Structure formats: structure tokens, C-alpha cells
Amino acid sequence: MDMSEEQKAKIKQLAKQIKNNPGDSFSKFALALEFRKEGEFKKARIMFEDILASDPEYVGVYYHLGKLYEALDRLGDAKELYKKGIDVADQQNEERTQKELKEALEQLKIVMEERTS
């Protein structure tokens, strides 16, 4: 799947913003989502993990990195990430995010149980 010129331009713009402001978690997050959309899972994972390391309070990263871990068959990592994200969302009173993370965790537990039975 080739990237459209529009996608390339968006990725280039986000990369430039990050270069100018390395602490910009929002731009890193947007770039990671673009990489994921393009099937560039390794690049997306690196960006999401960078946000997690530098800005663990950035609550949106937990769901998306967890889903990426699931896609990469890293189910244990996804499970731990969802649990941590639920705690962070709770501390920030982010009820919708907390609900999404709990649902993702429950679905993951079902998948993991099915694999072991």
C-alpha cells in the first residue's frame, strides 16, 4: 500500500514539529497514529513507547499502544499496559478513557483464556 502524497506531507509536518519540540506528546501521538494507519507498526510502536517513557500521564497512549501490542501478539504487555492506563485514567478522572481501557482489558482476558483452553 503506497502512501498518498497527503499522508507523506502530514507525516513530514508532524516529524518537523517533533524535531522542533521533542517534548510534544500530542504530535508524537498523531505521528504514531499515522504510522499505524500506514501499517508501519514498528515505527508506531517506537513513537507510542517514547510517549509512555517521557510522558506517562499522556493517557491516550495506553489504549493505542495496548491495541498495537495485541496486533503484535504481545498479549501480556497489552494486559499490563491496560491495567496501568486504567490507573492513570482514574487519577485524571478520565472516565471515558478508563471505560475504554477496561473494555479492552476484558476483551483481551477472553482472548487469553480461549488460547489457554
C-alpha positions, 0 to 999 in steps of 0.5 A, a space after each residue: 500500500 503506497 502512501 498518498 502524497 497527503 499522508 507523506 506531507 502530514 507525516 513530514 509536518 508532524 516529524 518537523 514539529 517533533 524535531 522542533 519540540 521533542 517534548 510534544 506528546 500530542 504530535 508524537 501521538 498523531 505521528 504514531 497514529 499515522 504510522 499505524 494507519 500506514 501499517 508501519 507498526 514498528 515505527 508506531 510502536 517506537 513513537 507510542 513507547 517514547 510517549 509512555 517513557 517521557 510522558 506517562 500521564 499522556 493517557 491516550 497512549 495506553 489504549 493505542 499502544 495496548 491495541 498495537 501490542 495485541 496486533 503484535 501478539 504481545 498479549 501480556 504487555 497489552 494486559 499490563 499496559 491496560 491495567 496501568 492506563 486504567 490507573 492513570 485514567 482514574 487519577 485524571 478522572 478520565 472516565 471515558 478513557 478508563 471505560 475504554 481501557 477496561 473494555 479492552 482489558 476484558 476483551 483481551 482476558 477472553 482472548 487469553 483464556 480461549 488460547 489457554 483452553 
